[in-house]
């Protein structure tokens, strides 16, 4: 029983690490950043709106960085990846999706 539990934990940790590695695929990085900058310039919200550089960063540190880089952001909830969220859009909110290790796993953006 104990061995099966250990295997499950190891597989879960590997799966969450794999998700972080996939988000940091070097070939996609430049294109993603270019697209995000274009979207940012076309938005009606003020200030920086996307933080692709925060993938893999501890969520508490990411929250501090976001609030520092865009003072209009005052709502930064930390949410376990895969949890349901309301679909409303607010210029003062950035959701941080993390894994059980406390690392950002999705590109933080105004939402």
N, CA, C and O atoms as a GROMACS GRO file, in nm:
protein
  444
    1UNK      N    1   0.083  -0.119   0.000
    1UNK     CA    2   0.000   0.000   0.000
    1UNK      C    3   0.087   0.125   0.000
    1UNK      O    4   0.064   0.218  -0.077
    2UNK      N    5   0.187   0.126   0.087
    2UNK     CA    6   0.275   0.242   0.099
    2UNK      C    7   0.351   0.266  -0.031
    2UNK      O    8   0.373   0.381  -0.071
    3UNK      N    9   0.392   0.158  -0.096
    3UNK     CA   10   0.466   0.168  -0.222
    3UNK      C   11   0.380   0.229  -0.332
    3UNK      O   12   0.427   0.311  -0.411
    4UNK      N   13   0.253   0.188  -0.339
    4UNK     CA   14   0.163   0.244  -0.440
    4UNK      C   15   0.142   0.393  -0.418
    4UNK      O   16   0.140   0.471  -0.514
    5UNK      N   17   0.126   0.432  -0.294
    5UNK     CA   18   0.109   0.574  -0.262
    5UNK      C   19   0.232   0.654  -0.305
    5UNK      O   20   0.219   0.763  -0.361
    6UNK      N   21   0.351   0.602  -0.279
    6UNK     CA   22   0.475   0.669  -0.319
    6UNK      C   23   0.482   0.683  -0.471
    6UNK      O   24   0.524   0.787  -0.522
    7UNK      N   25   0.442   0.580  -0.543
    7UNK     CA   26   0.442   0.584  -0.689
    7UNK      C   27   0.344   0.690  -0.741
    7UNK      O   28   0.375   0.762  -0.836
    8UNK      N   29   0.230   0.699  -0.679
    8UNK     CA   30   0.131   0.799  -0.720
    8UNK      C   31   0.186   0.940  -0.699
    8UNK      O   32   0.172   1.026  -0.786
    9UNK      N   33   0.247   0.963  -0.586
    9UNK     CA   34   0.306   1.094  -0.556
    9UNK      C   35   0.415   1.128  -0.658
    9UNK      O   36   0.419   1.239  -0.710
   10UNK      N   37   0.502   1.033  -0.686
   10UNK     CA   38   0.610   1.056  -0.783
   10UNK      C   39   0.553   1.088  -0.921
   10UNK      O   40   0.599   1.182  -0.986
   11UNK      N   41   0.454   1.012  -0.965
   11UNK     CA   42   0.394   1.038  -1.096
   11UNK      C   43   0.327   1.175  -1.100
   11UNK      O   44   0.336   1.245  -1.201
   12UNK      N   45   0.261   1.214  -0.993
   12UNK     CA   46   0.197   1.345  -0.988
   12UNK      C   47   0.300   1.456  -0.996
   12UNK      O   48   0.281   1.554  -1.068
   13UNK      N   49   0.409   1.443  -0.922
   13UNK     CA   50   0.515   1.544  -0.925
   13UNK      C   51   0.580   1.551  -1.062
   13UNK      O   52   0.611   1.660  -1.110
   14UNK      N   53   0.601   1.437  -1.126
   14UNK     CA   54   0.656   1.437  -1.261
   14UNK      C   55   0.561   1.505  -1.360
   14UNK      O   56   0.606   1.579  -1.447
   15UNK      N   57   0.433   1.480  -1.346
   15UNK     CA   58   0.335   1.540  -1.436
   15UNK      C   59   0.333   1.692  -1.421
   15UNK      O   60   0.326   1.763  -1.522
   16UNK      N   61   0.339   1.742  -1.300
   16UNK     CA   62   0.338   1.888  -1.281
   16UNK      C   63   0.468   1.949  -1.330
   16UNK      O   64   0.467   2.060  -1.382
   17UNK      N   65   0.580   1.880  -1.314
   17UNK     CA   66   0.707   1.930  -1.365
   17UNK      C   67   0.706   1.932  -1.517
   17UNK      O   68   0.757   2.026  -1.578
   18UNK      N   69   0.647   1.831  -1.579
   18UNK     CA   70   0.639   1.824  -1.724
   18UNK      C   71   0.560   1.942  -1.778
   18UNK      O   72   0.597   1.999  -1.881
   19UNK      N   73   0.453   1.980  -1.710
   19UNK     CA   74   0.372   2.093  -1.753
   19UNK      C   75   0.455   2.222  -1.752
   19UNK      O   76   0.443   2.304  -1.843
   20UNK      N   77   0.538   2.240  -1.650
   20UNK     CA   78   0.624   2.358  -1.643
   20UNK      C   79   0.724   2.355  -1.757
   20UNK      O   80   0.747   2.458  -1.822
   21UNK      N   81   0.784   2.241  -1.783
   21UNK     CA   82   0.882   2.231  -1.891
   21UNK      C   83   0.818   2.260  -2.026
   21UNK      O   84   0.878   2.326  -2.110
   22UNK      N   85   0.698   2.212  -2.049
   22UNK     CA   86   0.630   2.236  -2.176
   22UNK      C   87   0.603   2.385  -2.194
   22UNK      O   88   0.611   2.435  -2.306
   23UNK      N   89   0.571   2.455  -2.088
   23UNK     CA   90   0.543   2.597  -2.098
   23UNK      C   91   0.669   2.677  -2.128
   23UNK      O   92   0.660   2.791  -2.174
   24UNK      N   93   0.786   2.621  -2.104
   24UNK     CA   94   0.911   2.691  -2.126
   24UNK      C   95   0.982   2.645  -2.252
   24UNK      O   96   1.103   2.666  -2.264
   25UNK      N   97   0.913   2.584  -2.345
   25UNK     CA   98   0.975   2.537  -2.467
   25UNK      C   99   1.037   2.656  -2.540
   25UNK      O  100   0.965   2.748  -2.580
   26UNK      N  101   1.167   2.655  -2.558
   26UNK     CA  102   1.240   2.771  -2.608
   26UNK      C  103   1.194   2.816  -2.746
   26UNK      O  104   1.186   2.936  -2.772
   27UNK      N  105   1.163   2.722  -2.836
   27UNK     CA  106   1.123   2.757  -2.971
   27UNK      C  107   0.996   2.841  -2.977
   27UNK      O  108   0.980   2.924  -3.066
   28UNK      N  109   0.906   2.819  -2.882
   28UNK     CA  110   0.779   2.892  -2.881
   28UNK      C  111   0.790   3.027  -2.811
   28UNK      O  112   0.706   3.114  -2.834
   29UNK      N  113   0.890   3.045  -2.729
   29UNK     CA  114   0.899   3.163  -2.645
   29UNK      C  115   0.890   3.295  -2.718
   29UNK      O  116   0.810   3.381  -2.681
   30UNK      N  117   0.970   3.314  -2.822
   30UNK     CA  118   0.972   3.441  -2.894
   30UNK      C  119   0.838   3.471  -2.960
   30UNK      O  120   0.788   3.584  -2.955
   31UNK      N  121   0.779   3.370  -3.022
   31UNK     CA  122   0.650   3.390  -3.089
   31UNK      C  123   0.540   3.424  -2.988
   31UNK      O  124   0.458   3.512  -3.013
   32UNK      N  125   0.540   3.355  -2.876
   32UNK     CA  126   0.439   3.380  -2.773
   32UNK      C  127   0.454   3.522  -2.719
   32UNK      O  128   0.355   3.594  -2.706
   33UNK      N  129   0.576   3.562  -2.688
   33UNK     CA  130   0.598   3.697  -2.635
   33UNK      C  131   0.559   3.802  -2.736
   33UNK      O  132   0.500   3.904  -2.699
   34UNK      N  133   0.589   3.781  -2.864
   34UNK     CA  134   0.551   3.876  -2.969
   34UNK      C  135   0.398   3.890  -2.978
   34UNK      O  136   0.346   4.000  -2.988
   35UNK      N  137   0.329   3.776  -2.974
   35UNK     CA  138   0.183   3.777  -2.980
   35UNK      C  139   0.124   3.845  -2.857
   35UNK      O  140   0.029   3.922  -2.869
   36UNK      N  141   0.180   3.818  -2.739
   36UNK     CA  142   0.129   3.880  -2.617
   36UNK      C  143   0.148   4.030  -2.618
   36UNK      O  144   0.061   4.104  -2.572
   37UNK      N  145   0.261   4.078  -2.669
   37UNK     CA  146   0.284   4.222  -2.677
   37UNK      C  147   0.184   4.288  -2.772
   37UNK      O  148   0.138   4.399  -2.746
   38UNK      N  149   0.151   4.219  -2.882
   38UNK     CA  150   0.052   4.273  -2.975
   38UNK      C  151  -0.084   4.281  -2.907
   38UNK      O  152  -0.153   4.383  -2.918
   39UNK      N  153  -0.123   4.176  -2.837
   39UNK     CA  154  -0.251   4.176  -2.766
   39UNK      C  155  -0.255   4.284  -2.659
   39UNK      O  156  -0.357   4.349  -2.639
   40UNK      N  157  -0.143   4.303  -2.590
   40UNK     CA  158  -0.134   4.402  -2.483
   40UNK      C  159  -0.154   4.543  -2.538
   40UNK      O  160  -0.220   4.625  -2.475
   41UNK      N  161  -0.099   4.571  -2.655
   41UNK     CA  162  -0.111   4.705  -2.713
   41UNK      C  163  -0.252   4.733  -2.763
   41UNK      O  164  -0.290   4.849  -2.777
   42UNK      N  165  -0.330   4.629  -2.790
   42UNK     CA  166  -0.466   4.646  -2.842
   42UNK      C  167  -0.572   4.645  -2.732
   42UNK      O  168  -0.690   4.663  -2.762
   43UNK      N  169  -0.534   4.625  -2.607
   43UNK     CA  170  -0.629   4.613  -2.497
   43UNK      C  171  -0.671   4.749  -2.443
   43UNK      O  172  -0.600   4.848  -2.461
   44UNK      N  173  -0.787   4.754  -2.377
   44UNK     CA  174  -0.834   4.878  -2.316
   44UNK      C  175  -0.789   4.891  -2.171
   44UNK      O  176  -0.811   4.995  -2.109
   45UNK      N  177  -0.728   4.788  -2.115
   45UNK     CA  178  -0.675   4.794  -1.978
   45UNK      C  179  -0.537   4.860  -1.980
   45UNK      O  180  -0.463   4.848  -2.078
   46UNK      N  181  -0.503   4.930  -1.872
   46UNK     CA  182  -0.377   5.003  -1.866
   46UNK      C  183  -0.265   4.917  -1.809
   46UNK      O  184  -0.288   4.829  -1.727
   47UNK      N  185  -0.143   4.945  -1.855
   47UNK     CA  186  -0.024   4.880  -1.800
   47UNK      C  187   0.002   4.743  -1.857
   47UNK      O  188  -0.068   4.696  -1.947
   48UNK      N  189   0.104   4.680  -1.803
   48UNK     CA  190   0.142   4.545  -1.846
   48UNK      C  191   0.030   4.448  -1.815
   48UNK      O  192  -0.034   4.456  -1.710
   49UNK      N  193   0.006   4.354  -1.909
   49UNK     CA  194  -0.107   4.263  -1.892
   49UNK      C  195  -0.072   4.116  -1.902
   49UNK      O  196  -0.155   4.032  -1.869
   50UNK      N  197   0.050   4.083  -1.945
   50UNK     CA  198   0.092   3.944  -1.957
   50UNK      C  199   0.231   3.929  -1.896
   50UNK      O  200   0.315   4.018  -1.910
   51UNK      N  201   0.256   3.818  -1.829
   51UNK     CA  202   0.384   3.792  -1.765
   51UNK      C  203   0.433   3.651  -1.799
   51UNK      O  204   0.436   3.565  -1.711
   52UNK      N  205   0.472   3.625  -1.924
   52UNK     CA  206   0.517   3.490  -1.960
   52UNK      C  207   0.647   3.451  -1.889
   52UNK      O  208   0.676   3.332  -1.874
   53UNK      N  209   0.724   3.549  -1.847
   53UNK     CA  210   0.850   3.521  -1.778
   53UNK      C  211   0.831   3.463  -1.639
   53UNK      O  212   0.928   3.419  -1.576
   54UNK      N  213   0.708   3.461  -1.589
   54UNK     CA  214   0.682   3.412  -1.454
   54UNK      C  215   0.645   3.263  -1.448
   54UNK      O  216   0.619   3.210  -1.340
   55UNK      N  217   0.643   3.196  -1.562
   55UNK     CA  218   0.618   3.051  -1.562
   55UNK      C  219   0.729   2.982  -1.482
   55UNK      O  220   0.847   3.003  -1.509
   56UNK      N  221   0.690   2.901  -1.383
   56UNK     CA  222   0.786   2.828  -1.302
   56UNK      C  223   0.832   2.904  -1.178
   56UNK      O  224   0.902   2.847  -1.094
   57UNK      N  225   0.795   3.031  -1.165
   57UNK     CA  226   0.834   3.114  -1.050
   57UNK      C  227   0.738   3.084  -0.934
   57UNK      O  228   0.620   3.058  -0.958
   58UNK      N  229   0.785   3.087  -0.810
   58UNK     CA  230   0.694   3.068  -0.696
   58UNK      C  231   0.580   3.172  -0.700
   58UNK      O  232   0.604   3.289  -0.728
   59UNK      N  233   0.458   3.128  -0.672
   59UNK     CA  234   0.341   3.214  -0.689
   59UNK      C  235   0.345   3.339  -0.601
   59UNK      O  236   0.300   3.445  -0.644
   60UNK      N  237   0.395   3.329  -0.480
   60UNK     CA  238   0.398   3.446  -0.393
   60UNK      C  239   0.493   3.553  -0.448
   60UNK      O  240   0.463   3.672  -0.441
   61UNK      N  241   0.605   3.510  -0.504
   61UNK     CA  242   0.698   3.605  -0.566
   61UNK      C  243   0.635   3.664  -0.692
   61UNK      O  244   0.647   3.783  -0.717
   62UNK      N  245   0.569   3.580  -0.771
   62UNK     CA  246   0.503   3.626  -0.894
   62UNK      C  247   0.398   3.732  -0.861
   62UNK      O  248   0.385   3.831  -0.933
   63UNK      N  249   0.323   3.711  -0.754
   63UNK     CA  250   0.221   3.808  -0.712
   63UNK      C  251   0.284   3.944  -0.683
   63UNK      O  252   0.233   4.047  -0.726
   64UNK      N  253   0.395   3.944  -0.610
   64UNK     CA  254   0.464   4.069  -0.578
   64UNK      C  255   0.514   4.138  -0.704
   64UNK      O  256   0.502   4.260  -0.716
   65UNK      N  257   0.568   4.062  -0.798
   65UNK     CA  258   0.620   4.119  -0.923
   65UNK      C  259   0.507   4.183  -1.003
   65UNK      O  260   0.521   4.294  -1.053
   66UNK      N  261   0.394   4.113  -1.015
   66UNK     CA  262   0.280   4.165  -1.092
   66UNK      C  263   0.229   4.294  -1.031
   66UNK      O  264   0.206   4.392  -1.102
   67UNK      N  265   0.211   4.296  -0.900
   67UNK     CA  266   0.160   4.416  -0.833
   67UNK      C  267   0.258   4.533  -0.845
   67UNK      O  268   0.215   4.649  -0.849
   68UNK      N  269   0.387   4.505  -0.851
   68UNK     CA  270   0.487   4.610  -0.867
   68UNK      C  271   0.489   4.663  -1.011
   68UNK      O  272   0.499   4.784  -1.032
   69UNK      N  273   0.479   4.574  -1.109
   69UNK     CA  274   0.489   4.614  -1.249
   69UNK      C  275   0.362   4.679  -1.303
   69UNK      O  276   0.368   4.754  -1.400
   70UNK      N  277   0.247   4.651  -1.241
   70UNK     CA  278   0.123   4.715  -1.284
   70UNK      C  279   0.043   4.752  -1.159
   70UNK      O  280  -0.030   4.670  -1.104
   71UNK      N  281   0.057   4.878  -1.114
   71UNK     CA  282  -0.011   4.922  -0.992
   71UNK      C  283  -0.164   4.917  -0.998
   71UNK      O  284  -0.229   4.919  -0.894
   72UNK      N  285  -0.221   4.910  -1.118
   72UNK     CA  286  -0.367   4.903  -1.127
   72UNK      C  287  -0.420   4.763  -1.094
   72UNK      O  288  -0.541   4.745  -1.078
   73UNK      N  289  -0.331   4.665  -1.082
   73UNK     CA  290  -0.370   4.529  -1.044
   73UNK      C  291  -0.376   4.522  -0.891
   73UNK      O  292  -0.274   4.540  -0.824
   74UNK      N  293  -0.495   4.497  -0.836
   74UNK     CA  294  -0.508   4.486  -0.691
   74UNK      C  295  -0.579   4.358  -0.649
   74UNK      O  296  -0.611   4.340  -0.531
   75UNK      N  297  -0.602   4.268  -0.744
   75UNK     CA  298  -0.667   4.141  -0.715
   75UNK      C  299  -0.586   4.031  -0.782
   75UNK      O  300  -0.596   4.012  -0.904
   76UNK      N  301  -0.504   3.958  -0.704
   76UNK     CA  302  -0.419   3.853  -0.760
   76UNK      C  303  -0.442   3.724  -0.680
   76UNK      O  304  -0.364   3.689  -0.593
   77UNK      N  305  -0.551   3.654  -0.712
   77UNK     CA  306  -0.576   3.528  -0.642
   77UNK      C  307  -0.483   3.417  -0.689
   77UNK      O  308  -0.449   3.411  -0.808
   78UNK      N  309  -0.442   3.331  -0.598
   78UNK     CA  310  -0.360   3.214  -0.631
   78UNK      C  311  -0.454   3.095  -0.633
   78UNK      O  312  -0.518   3.063  -0.533
   79UNK      N  313  -0.460   3.029  -0.750
   79UNK     CA  314  -0.560   2.924  -0.772
   79UNK      C  315  -0.489   2.797  -0.818
   79UNK      O  316  -0.399   2.802  -0.902
   80UNK      N  317  -0.528   2.683  -0.763
   80UNK     CA  318  -0.472   2.555  -0.805
   80UNK      C  319  -0.510   2.530  -0.951
   80UNK      O  320  -0.627   2.542  -0.989
   81UNK      N  321  -0.411   2.496  -1.032
   81UNK     CA  322  -0.434   2.474  -1.175
   81UNK      C  323  -0.545   2.370  -1.196
   81UNK      O  324  -0.544   2.264  -1.135
   82UNK      N  325  -0.639   2.402  -1.283
   82UNK     CA  326  -0.751   2.313  -1.312
   82UNK      C  327  -0.877   2.348  -1.236
   82UNK      O  328  -0.984   2.293  -1.263
   83UNK      N  329  -0.866   2.439  -1.140
   83UNK     CA  330  -0.984   2.479  -1.063
   83UNK      C  331  -1.074   2.568  -1.149
   83UNK      O  332  -1.025   2.644  -1.232
   84UNK      N  333  -1.206   2.558  -1.130
   84UNK     CA  334  -1.297   2.644  -1.207
   84UNK      C  335  -1.286   2.789  -1.160
   84UNK      O  336  -1.265   2.817  -1.042
   85UNK      N  337  -1.302   2.881  -1.256
   85UNK     CA  338  -1.299   3.024  -1.225
   85UNK      C  339  -1.412   3.093  -1.301
   85UNK      O  340  -1.454   3.044  -1.406
   86UNK      N  341  -1.462   3.205  -1.249
   86UNK     CA  342  -1.564   3.280  -1.323
   86UNK      C  343  -1.506   3.334  -1.454
   86UNK      O  344  -1.385   3.359  -1.462
   87UNK      N  345  -1.587   3.350  -1.554
   87UNK     CA  346  -1.540   3.393  -1.685
   87UNK      C  347  -1.547   3.544  -1.706
   87UNK      O  348  -1.523   3.591  -1.817
   88UNK      N  349  -1.581   3.621  -1.602
   88UNK     CA  350  -1.586   3.766  -1.618
   88UNK      C  351  -1.445   3.821  -1.638
   88UNK      O  352  -1.347   3.759  -1.597
   89UNK      N  353  -1.435   3.939  -1.700
   89UNK     CA  354  -1.306   4.003  -1.730
   89UNK      C  355  -1.296   4.131  -1.649
   89UNK      O  356  -1.384   4.216  -1.653
   90UNK      N  357  -1.185   4.145  -1.574
   90UNK     CA  358  -1.164   4.265  -1.493
   90UNK      C  359  -1.021   4.313  -1.512
   90UNK      O  360  -0.927   4.234  -1.504
   91UNK      N  361  -1.006   4.442  -1.538
   91UNK     CA  362  -0.874   4.500  -1.564
   91UNK      C  363  -0.786   4.505  -1.440
   91UNK      O  364  -0.666   4.530  -1.452
   92UNK      N  365  -0.840   4.482  -1.323
   92UNK     CA  366  -0.761   4.490  -1.200
   92UNK      C  367  -0.724   4.352  -1.144
   92UNK      O  368  -0.674   4.342  -1.032
   93UNK      N  369  -0.750   4.245  -1.222
   93UNK     CA  370  -0.728   4.109  -1.170
   93UNK      C  371  -0.633   4.030  -1.260
   93UNK      O  372  -0.642   4.033  -1.382
   94UNK      N  373  -0.542   3.958  -1.194
   94UNK     CA  374  -0.457   3.859  -1.261
   94UNK      C  375  -0.465   3.733  -1.177
   94UNK      O  376  -0.433   3.734  -1.058
   95UNK      N  377  -0.508   3.625  -1.240
   95UNK     CA  378  -0.515   3.497  -1.168
   95UNK      C  379  -0.382   3.424  -1.184
   95UNK      O  380  -0.328   3.414  -1.294
   96UNK      N  381  -0.330   3.374  -1.073
   96UNK     CA  382  -0.207   3.295  -1.076
   96UNK      C  383  -0.245   3.148  -1.055
   96UNK      O  384  -0.293   3.110  -0.949
   97UNK      N  385  -0.221   3.068  -1.158
   97UNK     CA  386  -0.250   2.926  -1.149
   97UNK      C  387  -0.122   2.854  -1.109
   97UNK      O  388  -0.020   2.865  -1.176
   98UNK      N  389  -0.130   2.780  -0.997
   98UNK     CA  390  -0.011   2.711  -0.949
   98UNK      C  391  -0.034   2.561  -0.938
   98UNK      O  392  -0.146   2.512  -0.950
   99UNK      N  393   0.077   2.489  -0.915
   99UNK     CA  394   0.069   2.345  -0.892
   99UNK      C  395   0.089   2.321  -0.742
   99UNK      O  396   0.098   2.416  -0.665
  100UNK      N  397   0.095   2.196  -0.702
  100UNK     CA  398   0.108   2.167  -0.559
  100UNK      C  399   0.243   2.210  -0.504
  100UNK      O  400   0.260   2.217  -0.382
  101UNK      N  401   0.338   2.239  -0.591
  101UNK     CA  402   0.470   2.285  -0.546
  101UNK      C  403   0.474   2.436  -0.528
  101UNK      O  404   0.573   2.491  -0.480
  102UNK      N  405   0.363   2.505  -0.565
  102UNK     CA  406   0.357   2.650  -0.548
  102UNK      C  407   0.423   2.728  -0.659
  102UNK      O  408   0.464   2.842  -0.637
  103UNK      N  409   0.434   2.670  -0.779
  103UNK     CA  410   0.495   2.739  -0.893
  103UNK      C  411   0.388   2.777  -0.995
  103UNK      O  412   0.288   2.706  -1.012
  104UNK      N  413   0.408   2.888  -1.062
  104UNK     CA  414   0.316   2.934  -1.166
  104UNK      C  415   0.325   2.839  -1.286
  104UNK      O  416   0.434   2.809  -1.333
  105UNK      N  417   0.209   2.791  -1.335
  105UNK     CA  418   0.207   2.695  -1.445
  105UNK      C  419   0.135   2.744  -1.570
  105UNK      O  420   0.140   2.679  -1.675
  106UNK      N  421   0.068   2.860  -1.561
  106UNK     CA  422   0.007   2.922  -1.678
  106UNK      C  423   0.054   3.066  -1.685
  106UNK      O  424   0.085   3.127  -1.583
  107UNK      N  425   0.058   3.120  -1.806
  107UNK     CA  426   0.102   3.259  -1.821
  107UNK      C  427   0.004   3.351  -1.748
  107UNK      O  428  -0.114   3.356  -1.782
  108UNK      N  429   0.053   3.424  -1.647
  108UNK     CA  430  -0.034   3.517  -1.578
  108UNK      C  431  -0.078   3.629  -1.672
  108UNK      O  432   0.004   3.684  -1.746
  109UNK      N  433  -0.207   3.663  -1.670
  109UNK     CA  434  -0.259   3.768  -1.756
  109UNK      C  435  -0.377   3.834  -1.690
  109UNK      O  436  -0.443   3.776  -1.603
  110UNK      N  437  -0.404   3.956  -1.731
  110UNK     CA  438  -0.521   4.027  -1.682
  110UNK      C  439  -0.642   3.949  -1.728
  110UNK      O  440  -0.654   3.914  -1.846
  111UNK      N  441  -0.733   3.921  -1.635
  111UNK     CA  442  -0.853   3.843  -1.672
  111UNK      C  443  -0.968   3.877  -1.579
  111UNK      O  444  -1.078   3.822  -1.594
   0.00000   0.00000   0.00000
